[in-house]
Amino acid sequence: MTNTSLLEEFEQYALESSSILEGALLVARIVEPDTDTSWCRQRIQHLAETMGEDVSGPRIARKLKEAGFTGSEEYYKSQNSALEHVLRKREGIPISLAVVMLAICEELQLQAHGVNFPSHFLVSVQSTLIDPFSMKLVNEADCMRWLKDNNVDTSQAFAMASRRDIVLRMLNNLGMLASANNDHARALDISDYKLAITADRFYVNLERVDLWLKLGVNSMARQDLELAIGHAPDESTRQRLQSKLAVIRETSTALH
């Protein structure tokens, strides 16, 4: 069941989006409700203090690697999205390790942002690209070569990820893990947090339609589908969804 108090904190975060660290701590509390948020803040502060003078992207990556931070071998587990777990175990997935780097940069008031590169989430620190999973510098020319070899559009390949984008990506990861485990109720709970923070509710409402249908709750599927229709990006999509809504209504009538 969705934590109402935590949901309200997500809604407040959506209004302020003040810190990537605070956003990641909200996500962590979905996974681990007893997350020691004070310890996490202190740990980030301590890591920032160990960076020394003349701090740069390469220095942060090197220092974190020396401290033992690395990509998790158990990639598909929800704890990889829980910041306290990542900080204590010194392992995570690209997005959670990126959060550690970005939180340190926030503490040091260093210019940095996430990068939604298609194959791998990256971090840009003072225009230096870093792969947080391996804590290695990334050559932009190599990235462009990968995009070309895989026929991927380059126009948005290095798009900056906002704080809310990163939090949403972390929530998406948790939702996908829940769905992969057929825990559709858990995935719905996570989608509540996504709705609280997203600026584009259309895709989340569509996701919820499928989850409700898998749980056999057609009335709620209809409700979310009606909301999605209201947010449809164009007329053809709206008509397609209205056809789907008619099918769900007919199915519900037949069942009764």
C-alpha positions in Angstrom: 0.0 0.0 0.0 1.3 3.5 -0.9 2.7 5.4 2.0 0.5 8.6 2.1 3.1 10.6 4.0 5.9 9.7 1.6 3.6 10.4 -1.4 3.1 13.9 0.0 6.8 14.3 0.2 7.2 13.3 -3.4 4.5 15.9 -4.3 6.4 18.6 -2.4 9.7 17.5 -4.0 8.1 17.9 -7.5 7.4 21.6 -6.5 10.9 22.3 -5.3 13.3 19.7 -6.9 15.9 21.2 -4.6 18.5 18.4 -4.4 19.2 15.1 -6.2 20.3 13.7 -2.8 16.9 14.4 -1.2 15.1 13.0 -4.2 17.2 9.8 -4.1 16.4 9.5 -0.3 12.7 9.5 -1.1 13.2 6.7 -3.5 15.3 4.8 -1.0 12.5 4.9 1.6 10.2 3.1 -0.9 12.7 0.2 -0.8 13.9 0.5 2.8 11.4 2.5 4.9 13.8 2.7 7.8 16.5 4.4 5.7 18.9 6.3 7.9 18.7 9.6 5.9 20.9 11.5 8.4 23.7 9.0 8.0 23.4 9.2 4.2 23.7 13.0 4.2 26.7 12.7 6.5 28.3 10.1 4.3 27.9 12.2 1.2 29.4 15.2 3.1 32.3 13.0 4.2 33.0 11.7 0.7 32.9 15.3 -0.6 35.5 16.3 2.1 37.8 13.5 1.0 38.1 14.9 -2.6 40.7 17.4 -1.6 41.6 20.6 -3.5 41.3 21.3 -7.2 38.3 18.9 -7.5 37.4 17.8 -11.0 35.3 15.0 -12.6 38.3 12.7 -13.1 39.4 13.2 -9.5 35.9 12.4 -8.2 35.7 9.3 -10.3 39.2 8.2 -9.2 38.6 8.8 -5.5 35.3 6.9 -5.6 36.9 4.0 -7.3 39.7 4.0 -4.8 37.1 4.0 -2.0 35.6 0.8 -3.5 32.6 2.1 -5.4 31.8 -0.2 -8.3 29.0 -1.6 -10.4 26.9 -4.3 -8.7 27.2 -7.9 -10.0 23.6 -8.4 -8.8 22.2 -5.9 -11.2 18.4 -6.7 -10.9 17.6 -6.1 -7.3 15.7 -3.3 -5.7 18.4 -2.5 -3.1 20.5 -1.0 -5.9 18.0 1.9 -5.9 18.3 2.4 -2.2 20.9 5.0 -1.5 21.9 3.8 2.0 22.5 0.3 0.6 24.6 1.8 -2.2 26.7 3.9 0.2 27.3 1.1 2.7 28.0 -1.6 0.2 29.7 0.7 -2.3 28.0 -0.8 -5.2 25.0 -0.1 -7.4 23.6 0.4 -10.9 24.6 3.3 -13.1 21.8 5.6 -12.0 22.3 5.1 -8.2 26.1 5.4 -8.6 25.5 8.6 -10.6 23.4 9.9 -7.8 26.4 9.5 -5.4 28.6 11.4 -7.8 26.0 14.2 -8.4 25.3 14.5 -4.6 29.0 15.0 -4.0 29.1 17.6 -6.7 26.1 19.3 -5.1 28.0 19.4 -1.8 31.0 20.9 -3.5 29.0 23.3 -5.6 30.5 21.8 -8.7 28.8 22.0 -12.0 27.4 18.6 -12.9 24.4 16.8 -14.4 23.1 13.4 -15.4 23.2 12.4 -19.1 20.4 10.2 -20.6 22.7 8.4 -23.0 20.8 5.6 -24.7 22.8 2.6 -23.6 24.1 3.7 -20.2 23.4 6.6 -17.8 26.3 8.9 -17.7 27.4 11.9 -15.6 28.9 15.1 -16.9 31.1 17.0 -14.4 32.4 20.3 -15.7 31.8 18.9 -19.3 33.8 15.7 -18.6 31.8 12.6 -19.3 32.0 9.8 -16.7 30.6 6.3 -16.7 29.5 5.9 -13.0 29.2 2.1 -13.2 32.9 1.7 -13.9 34.0 5.1 -12.6 35.9 5.7 -15.8 36.1 8.7 -18.2 34.0 8.4 -21.4 35.2 9.5 -24.8 32.5 11.4 -26.6 33.9 10.2 -30.0 33.4 6.6 -28.8 29.8 7.4 -27.8 29.1 8.9 -31.2 30.6 5.8 -32.9 28.3 3.5 -30.8 25.3 5.6 -31.8 26.1 5.4 -35.4 26.8 1.6 -35.3 23.5 1.1 -33.6 21.5 3.5 -35.8 20.5 5.6 -32.8 19.5 9.2 -33.2 22.2 11.5 -32.0 20.1 14.6 -31.5 19.1 13.8 -27.9 21.8 11.3 -27.0 23.6 13.7 -24.6 20.4 15.3 -23.2 20.8 16.6 -19.7 18.7 14.8 -17.1 17.1 17.0 -14.6 16.8 16.1 -10.9 13.2 15.0 -11.5 14.2 13.0 -14.5 16.7 11.1 -12.4 14.2 10.4 -9.7 11.7 9.2 -12.3 14.2 6.9 -13.8 14.9 5.4 -10.4 11.2 4.9 -9.9 10.9 3.3 -13.4 13.6 0.8 -12.4 11.7 -0.2 -9.3 8.5 -0.5 -11.2 10.1 -2.7 -13.9 11.5 -5.0 -11.2 8.1 -5.3 -9.5 6.5 -6.1 -12.9 9.2 -8.6 -13.7 8.4 -10.4 -10.5 4.6 -10.3 -11.3 4.1 -8.0 -8.3 1.6 -5.8 -10.1 0.2 -4.3 -6.8 3.8 -3.2 -5.9 4.2 -1.7 -9.4 1.0 0.3 -9.0 2.2 1.7 -5.7 5.4 2.8 -7.3 3.3 4.4 -10.1 1.5 6.5 -7.5 4.9 8.1 -6.7 5.6 8.6 -10.4 2.3 10.4 -10.8 3.2 12.7 -7.9 6.4 13.8 -9.6 6.0 13.6 -13.4 5.1 16.4 -15.6 3.7 14.0 -18.2 1.0 11.8 -16.7 -0.1 10.2 -20.0 2.4 7.3 -20.1 2.1 6.6 -16.3 -1.7 6.4 -16.7 -1.3 4.0 -19.6 1.1 1.9 -17.6 -1.4 1.7 -14.8 -4.2 0.5 -17.2 -2.2 -2.6 -18.0 -1.4 -3.2 -14.3 -5.0 -2.9 -13.3 -6.0 -5.3 -16.1 -3.4 -7.8 -14.9 -4.9 -7.6 -11.4 -8.4 -8.0 -12.9 -9.7 -4.6 -11.6 -11.3 -3.4 -14.8 -13.1 -0.5 -13.1 -9.8 1.1 -12.2 -8.3 0.3 -15.6 -11.2 2.2 -17.2 -10.5 5.2 -14.8 -6.8 5.4 -15.7 -7.6 4.9 -19.4 -10.0 7.8 -19.3 -7.4 9.9 -17.7 -4.8 8.9 -20.4 -7.3 9.8 -23.1 -7.6 13.2 -21.6 -3.8 13.6 -21.8 -3.4 12.0 -25.3 -0.8 13.7 -27.4 -2.8 13.6 -30.7 -6.1 12.6 -32.1 -5.1 9.3 -33.6 -3.8 8.2 -30.2 -7.0 9.4 -28.5 -9.1 7.4 -31.0 -7.0 4.2 -30.5 -7.4 4.5 -26.7 -11.1 5.1 -27.0 -11.4 1.9 -28.9 -9.5 0.1 -26.1 -11.8 1.7 -23.6 -14.8 0.3 -25.4 -13.3 -3.2 -25.4 -12.7 -3.0 -21.6 -16.3 -1.8 -21.0 -17.7 -4.6 -23.1 -15.5 -7.2 -21.3 -16.7 -5.8 -17.9 -20.3 -6.0 -19.0 -19.9 -9.6 -20.2 -18.3 -10.6 -16.9 -21.3 -9.4 -15.0 
